Amino acid sequence: MRAAAAPTASPSIAENRGKRIGVLIVAYNALTTLARVLDRIPKDVWDNVEEVVVFDDASQDSTYELALGYKSTRGSDKLHVLTHPANLGYGGNQKAGYRYFMERGFDAVVLLHGDGQYAPEVLAHLYHPLVTGEADAVFGSRMMRDYGGPLKGGMPLYKYTGNRILTLLENRALGMRLTEFHSGYRAYSLAALQQLALDEMTNDFHFDTEIIIKLNHQGFRIREVAIPTYYGGEICYVNGFRYAKDVVRAVHRYRRTVRSVECFPEFREYFIHYPIKESRHSSHSYFLSAAGSNQTILELGCGEGFFTERLAQRGNAVTGVDMLERPRHFESMARYVQADLSRGLGAAIENLRDIRFDKILMMDVLEHLERPERVLEECRTLANEQTQVLVSVPNVANITVRLSLLFGQFHYAERGILDKTHLRFYTRTSARRLIESAGYDVTRQDVTVMPLELVFGWRHDHFLMRLLNGILYAATRLMPGLLGYQLIFHARRRDSR
């Protein structure tokens, strides 16, 4: 059953405008459909694209031989046929194809299926917004009504319903407004694809979902164009229930990764090891409040500068110190000094002596150092009698660690109190003793609550999150040594007299 006929693109739509365009045809057991797909590619498209490449994914029939025969009989120099010795999967086949075009310096690629499910007649409509610079990715949508809609084109009702439900859920979860997430008819700017980490992405059918997630996360321009719906005698290799489960799982894994709850490999580049904790009574809320505004601040161990950016938004002039060559939020800093704090401030201290600091922040730094007392003593030389020094360290006496020890467990983790990069562990008493022995007077002592938002993956302003956080805060006030997560110390340089 076929929807309204798809019009052939006008010559002006098909123009490549000096761009190198490739067409990637993914094929698996497409013996009965591939020749017809190639026949239906309009002449204007053949004239304007540089290559049409069939990537046969180790078909069990004679798809590869058919494609070679088609190339031989039609004599097209633009048609190329490649095959994989082993099946790479739907996503794996795409990744191989995109690498092929990227390595050859193409500007755009259109993904077309060899099973005839998508109309080659509208192929130019897919790449036109790319060559005109209007979009970085173009998705064909069967849900638009231009060609009569998906049901008129023969899409089974259960697939239509599932498609709409999944698209609704994905739009809400990702903050998008696509009419369809699950069309495989797409065109991409290869400059955009080169900025996506493809290697760890799935080789399965939900690769298409993962690539949308990444394009959206990285702020690329996405446009949809209407395409006709066609369901004929092609063989479908997608298990609908498994596919739906994989799609939901992909979105869930992405959300947990960007919220720094858990790091999943396909979205690893979006994971922040030490994310900003937005909830009240967290270390970041304490430090932000204590830092104030319009202050001159020294932030040791500033990392990529995520917290520095927050400080700068309050009018603070922040000097960041870390071992990175150039932090991500370098522009938020009044000055940046590169130093490996595991060796102390060293020569960098000479670049800091001429600044009168109102606040010196050492947030989750000392536990990573073999000789933390050295950094504390060096900071003392940069402080005057009015400088406020703020220090935070994890509380190894927290109930979670105590229970682990009770059961004979002491497992290091990617982060948290038992972060595998921690070299020192502190209680309230030992941390205070360290600070005072370095020549400071502790003027105030606080503890933070355990970061439930990272445990549950909820937003900090979620009703239940706020309720639980309030209850935990009250309990932590009563038992700070047992329930406190991080220990915060406000200190000043002790009078040398």
DOTI-259965 format. One record per residue (C-alpha): residue in three letters; x negated, y negated, z. Coordinates in steps of 0.25 Angstrom, whole numbers, plus 5000, padded with zeros to 4 digits. Layout:
N
ALA_X_Y_Z
...
This chain:
497
MET_5000_5000_5000
ARG_4994_4986_4996
ALA_4997_4972_5001
ALA_4999_4961_4991
ALA_4988_4961_4981
ALA_4975_4953_4984
PRO_4972_4942_4975
THR_4958_4942_4969
ALA_4950_4930_4974
SER_4948_4918_4965
PRO_4934_4916_4959
SER_4933_4904_4969
ILE_4935_4913_4981
ALA_4926_4923_4976
GLU_4914_4914_4974
ASN_4902_4917_4982
ARG_4897_4903_4983
GLY_4883_4907_4982
LYS_4884_4917_4994
ARG_4879_4931_4993
ILE_4891_4940_4996
GLY_4891_4955_4998
VAL_4903_4964_4999
LEU_4901_4976_5009
ILE_4910_4988_5005
VAL_4910_4998_5017
ALA_4914_5012_5012
TYR_4917_5025_5018
ASN_4924_5036_5010
ALA_4929_5026_5001
LEU_4928_5035_4988
THR_4943_5032_4984
THR_4943_5017_4987
LEU_4929_5011_4985
ALA_4930_5009_4969
ARG_4943_5003_4970
VAL_4938_4993_4981
LEU_4926_4989_4972
ASP_4935_4988_4960
ARG_4944_4978_4967
ILE_4933_4968_4971
PRO_4936_4956_4962
LYS_4926_4952_4951
ASP_4925_4938_4957
VAL_4920_4945_4970
TRP_4910_4954_4962
ASP_4905_4942_4955
ASN_4902_4934_4968
VAL_4897_4944_4978
GLU_4883_4949_4977
GLU_4885_4963_4982
VAL_4896_4973_4984
VAL_4890_4984_4993
VAL_4897_4998_4996
PHE_4892_5003_5009
ASP_4896_5018_5009
ASP_4896_5023_5024
ALA_4892_5037_5021
SER_4905_5041_5015
GLN_4909_5056_5015
ASP_4915_5054_5001
SER_4908_5049_4988
THR_4910_5034_4991
TYR_4896_5031_4989
GLU_4895_5038_4976
LEU_4908_5031_4971
ALA_4902_5018_4974
LEU_4889_5021_4967
GLY_4897_5026_4955
TYR_4906_5013_4955
LYS_4893_5004_4955
SER_4887_5013_4944
THR_4900_5012_4935
ARG_4903_4997_4938
GLY_4889_4993_4936
SER_4890_4982_4947
ASP_4877_4977_4952
LYS_4883_4971_4964
LEU_4889_4984_4970
HIS_4880_4992_4979
VAL_4882_5005_4986
LEU_4876_5010_4999
THR_4879_5021_5008
HIS_4875_5025_5022
PRO_4869_5039_5024
ALA_4877_5040_5037
ASN_4890_5033_5041
LEU_4888_5020_5048
GLY_4903_5018_5052
TYR_4911_5006_5047
GLY_4904_4996_5056
GLY_4890_5002_5053
ASN_4893_5001_5038
GLN_4896_4986_5039
LYS_4884_4983_5047
ALA_4875_4990_5036
GLY_4882_4982_5025
TYR_4881_4969_5032
ARG_4866_4971_5034
TYR_4865_4975_5020
PHE_4870_4961_5016
MET_4863_4953_5027
GLU_4849_4959_5023
ARG_4852_4954_5008
GLY_4855_4940_5012
PHE_4870_4940_5008
ASP_4879_4929_5013
ALA_4892_4936_5015
VAL_4898_4950_5015
VAL_4912_4956_5013
LEU_4916_4969_5019
LEU_4925_4977_5011
HIS_4930_4991_5013
GLY_4928_5002_5003
ASP_4942_5009_5006
GLY_4950_4998_4999
GLN_4957_4993_5011
TYR_4953_4979_5009
ALA_4956_4971_4996
PRO_4943_4968_4988
GLU_4951_4958_4980
VAL_4950_4948_4992
LEU_4936_4950_4994
ALA_4932_4936_4990
HIS_4942_4930_5000
LEU_4933_4937_5011
TYR_4920_4931_5007
HIS_4925_4917_5002
PRO_4925_4911_5016
LEU_4911_4915_5019
VAL_4905_4909_5006
THR_4912_4896_5008
GLY_4907_4895_5023
GLU_4921_4896_5029
ALA_4918_4908_5037
ASP_4908_4918_5042
ALA_4917_4930_5042
VAL_4930_4933_5034
PHE_4940_4944_5038
GLY_4951_4949_5029
SER_4964_4950_5037
ARG_4976_4959_5033
MET_4984_4952_5043
MET_4986_4939_5035
ARG_4999_4939_5027
ASP_4993_4934_5014
TYR_4994_4948_5007
GLY_5007_4953_5014
GLY_5001_4957_5027
PRO_4995_4970_5032
LEU_5008_4978_5033
LYS_5011_4975_5019
GLY_4998_4980_5015
GLY_5000_4993_5021
MET_4993_4992_5034
PRO_4999_5003_5044
LEU_5008_4996_5055
TYR_4999_5003_5066
LYS_4987_4997_5060
TYR_4993_4983_5058
THR_4998_4984_5073
GLY_4984_4988_5078
ASN_4977_4978_5069
ARG_4986_4966_5075
ILE_4984_4971_5089
LEU_4969_4972_5089
THR_4968_4959_5081
LEU_4976_4952_5092
LEU_4968_4958_5103
GLU_4955_4955_5096
ASN_4959_4940_5094
ARG_4963_4938_5108
ALA_4950_4945_5113
LEU_4941_4937_5104
GLY_4948_4924_5103
MET_4950_4926_5088
ARG_4962_4924_5079
LEU_4960_4934_5067
THR_4972_4940_5060
GLU_4965_4953_5059
PHE_4952_4959_5065
HIS_4953_4973_5058
SER_4951_4970_5043
GLY_4938_4975_5037
TYR_4938_4966_5026
ARG_4928_4955_5030
ALA_4917_4946_5025
TYR_4905_4940_5033
SER_4895_4930_5032
LEU_4882_4938_5033
ALA_4876_4926_5041
ALA_4886_4928_5051
LEU_4884_4944_5051
GLN_4869_4941_5053
GLN_4873_4935_5066
LEU_4880_4947_5072
ALA_4874_4958_5079
LEU_4879_4970_5070
ASP_4870_4981_5075
GLU_4877_4985_5088
MET_4891_4984_5082
THR_4900_4996_5080
ASN_4899_5004_5067
ASP_4914_5008_5069
PHE_4926_5001_5063
HIS_4927_4990_5074
PHE_4914_4984_5069
ASP_4924_4974_5062
THR_4929_4970_5076
GLU_4915_4968_5081
ILE_4911_4959_5070
ILE_4923_4950_5072
ILE_4919_4949_5087
LYS_4905_4945_5084
LEU_4909_4935_5073
ASN_4919_4929_5082
HIS_4909_4929_5094
GLN_4898_4922_5086
GLY_4908_4911_5081
PHE_4908_4915_5066
ARG_4919_4910_5057
ILE_4929_4920_5054
ARG_4940_4919_5043
GLU_4951_4928_5039
VAL_4957_4930_5025
ALA_4969_4938_5021
ILE_4967_4951_5014
PRO_4977_4961_5009
THR_4980_4974_5017
TYR_4979_4987_5010
TYR_4981_5001_5015
GLY_4980_5012_5005
GLY_4974_5026_5005
GLU_4961_5023_5011
ILE_4956_5031_5022
CYS_4955_5024_5036
TYR_4943_5029_5045
VAL_4947_5020_5056
ASN_4954_5026_5069
GLY_4963_5015_5073
PHE_4964_5018_5088
ARG_4949_5019_5089
TYR_4947_5007_5081
ALA_4957_4999_5089
LYS_4949_5004_5102
ASP_4936_5000_5096
VAL_4941_4986_5092
VAL_4946_4984_5106
ARG_4933_4989_5112
ALA_4925_4980_5104
VAL_4932_4968_5108
HIS_4931_4972_5123
ARG_4916_4975_5122
TYR_4914_4961_5115
ARG_4922_4954_5126
ARG_4914_4961_5137
THR_4901_4958_5131
VAL_4903_4943_5129
ARG_4908_4942_5143
SER_4895_4949_5147
VAL_4903_4960_5154
GLU_4896_4971_5146
CYS_4886_4971_5134
PHE_4891_4979_5122
PRO_4880_4981_5111
GLU_4889_4977_5100
PHE_4891_4963_5106
ARG_4878_4963_5114
GLU_4874_4949_5108
TYR_4886_4943_5115
PHE_4882_4948_5129
ILE_4877_4938_5139
HIS_4869_4945_5150
TYR_4871_4934_5160
PRO_4884_4927_5156
ILE_4890_4915_5163
LYS_4899_4919_5174
GLU_4912_4911_5173
SER_4919_4915_5186
ARG_4919_4907_5199
HIS_4909_4911_5209
SER_4899_4917_5199
SER_4884_4912_5199
HIS_4887_4904_5187
SER_4898_4896_5193
TYR_4890_4894_5206
PHE_4878_4889_5198
LEU_4886_4880_5189
SER_4893_4874_5201
ALA_4880_4872_5208
ALA_4872_4866_5196
GLY_4882_4855_5195
SER_4881_4845_5184
ASN_4872_4835_5178
GLN_4860_4842_5185
THR_4846_4845_5180
ILE_4845_4860_5181
LEU_4834_4871_5180
GLU_4840_4885_5176
LEU_4830_4896_5177
GLY_4834_4908_5169
CYS_4844_4901_5161
GLY_4844_4912_5150
GLU_4852_4909_5138
GLY_4857_4896_5145
PHE_4872_4900_5146
PHE_4873_4894_5160
THR_4864_4883_5156
GLU_4874_4879_5146
ARG_4885_4878_5158
LEU_4875_4869_5166
ALA_4873_4860_5154
GLN_4888_4858_5152
ARG_4888_4852_5166
GLY_4878_4841_5162
ASN_4866_4848_5168
ALA_4852_4848_5162
VAL_4847_4862_5163
THR_4833_4867_5161
GLY_4833_4882_5158
VAL_4822_4891_5160
ASP_4822_4905_5154
MET_4813_4914_5146
LEU_4821_4913_5133
GLU_4815_4906_5122
ARG_4828_4898_5119
PRO_4841_4901_5127
ARG_4854_4901_5120
HIS_4859_4889_5127
PHE_4846_4881_5125
GLU_4854_4868_5121
SER_4860_4868_5135
MET_4847_4866_5142
ALA_4840_4853_5145
ARG_4827_4860_5144
TYR_4823_4875_5143
VAL_4810_4881_5148
GLN_4806_4895_5144
ALA_4800_4903_5156
ASP_4800_4918_5160
LEU_4805_4917_5174
SER_4800_4931_5178
ARG_4786_4924_5177
GLY_4791_4911_5184
LEU_4793_4897_5178
GLY_4778_4897_5175
ALA_4774_4886_5165
ALA_4788_4882_5163
ILE_4788_4876_5177
GLU_4780_4864_5171
ASN_4791_4861_5162
LEU_4801_4860_5173
ARG_4794_4851_5184
ASP_4798_4838_5177
ILE_4813_4841_5179
ARG_4820_4837_5192
PHE_4830_4849_5193
ASP_4843_4847_5201
LYS_4846_4862_5201
ILE_4838_4875_5198
LEU_4846_4887_5194
MET_4841_4901_5196
MET_4853_4909_5192
ASP_4850_4924_5192
VAL_4835_4923_5190
LEU_4828_4927_5202
GLU_4832_4942_5201
HIS_4825_4943_5187
LEU_4812_4939_5192
GLU_4801_4947_5198
ARG_4796_4935_5206
PRO_4808_4926_5209
GLU_4801_4918_5220
ARG_4792_4912_5210
VAL_4803_4906_5201
LEU_4809_4901_5214
GLU_4796_4894_5219
GLU_4794_4888_5205
CYS_4808_4882_5205
ARG_4805_4876_5219
THR_4794_4868_5212
LEU_4805_4862_5202
ALA_4815_4859_5213
ASN_4816_4847_5222
GLU_4823_4845_5235
GLN_4836_4842_5228
THR_4835_4853_5218
GLN_4846_4864_5220
VAL_4841_4878_5216
LEU_4851_4889_5213
VAL_4848_4903_5213
SER_4857_4916_5210
VAL_4853_4930_5212
PRO_4861_4943_5211
ASN_4865_4949_5225
VAL_4860_4963_5225
ALA_4868_4966_5238
ASN_4881_4964_5230
ILE_4891_4975_5233
THR_4890_4981_5219
VAL_4875_4984_5221
ARG_4877_4989_5235
LEU_4888_4999_5230
SER_4878_5004_5219
LEU_4867_5006_5230
LEU_4877_5013_5239
PHE_4879_5024_5228
GLY_4864_5024_5224
GLN_4865_5016_5212
PHE_4857_5004_5207
HIS_4859_5002_5192
TYR_4853_4990_5185
ALA_4863_4983_5175
GLU_4862_4973_5163
ARG_4866_4962_5173
GLY_4872_4959_5187
ILE_4865_4961_5200
LEU_4857_4974_5195
ASP_4853_4967_5182
LYS_4842_4976_5177
THR_4833_4963_5175
HIS_4834_4960_5190
LEU_4821_4961_5197
ARG_4825_4956_5211
PHE_4838_4959_5219
TYR_4843_4949_5230
THR_4852_4949_5242
ARG_4857_4936_5248
THR_4846_4936_5258
SER_4834_4940_5249
ALA_4838_4930_5238
ARG_4839_4919_5249
ARG_4826_4923_5255
LEU_4819_4922_5241
ILE_4824_4908_5238
GLU_4820_4903_5252
SER_4806_4909_5251
ALA_4804_4902_5238
GLY_4806_4888_5245
TYR_4821_4885_5244
ASP_4832_4883_5254
VAL_4845_4890_5251
THR_4856_4880_5253
ARG_4868_4888_5248
GLN_4870_4903_5245
ASP_4882_4909_5236
VAL_4886_4922_5230
THR_4893_4924_5217
VAL_4905_4934_5215
MET_4903_4947_5207
PRO_4905_4943_5192
LEU_4919_4951_5190
GLU_4921_4944_5176
LEU_4909_4952_5171
VAL_4914_4965_5178
PHE_4928_4964_5172
GLY_4925_4956_5159
TRP_4936_4946_5163
ARG_4936_4931_5160
HIS_4932_4923_5172
ASP_4945_4916_5172
HIS_4954_4928_5171
PHE_4964_4928_5182
LEU_4960_4941_5188
MET_4945_4937_5187
ARG_4947_4925_5195
LEU_4955_4932_5205
LEU_4945_4943_5207
ASN_4934_4933_5207
GLY_4941_4925_5218
ILE_4943_4937_5227
LEU_4928_4941_5225
TYR_4923_4928_5228
ALA_4931_4928_5241
ALA_4925_4942_5245
THR_4911_4937_5241
ARG_4912_4925_5250
LEU_4914_4935_5261
MET_4903_4945_5257
PRO_4893_4938_5249
GLY_4882_4948_5251
LEU_4890_4959_5247
LEU_4899_4953_5236
GLY_4890_4942_5231
TYR_4885_4944_5216
GLN_4875_4933_5215
LEU_4868_4925_5226
ILE_4867_4910_5224
PHE_4857_4901_5231
HIS_4857_4886_5232
ALA_4843_4882_5236
ARG_4834_4870_5237
ARG_4819_4869_5238
ARG_4814_4869_5252
ASP_4808_4857_5257
SER_4793_4859_5256
ARG_4791_4853_5270
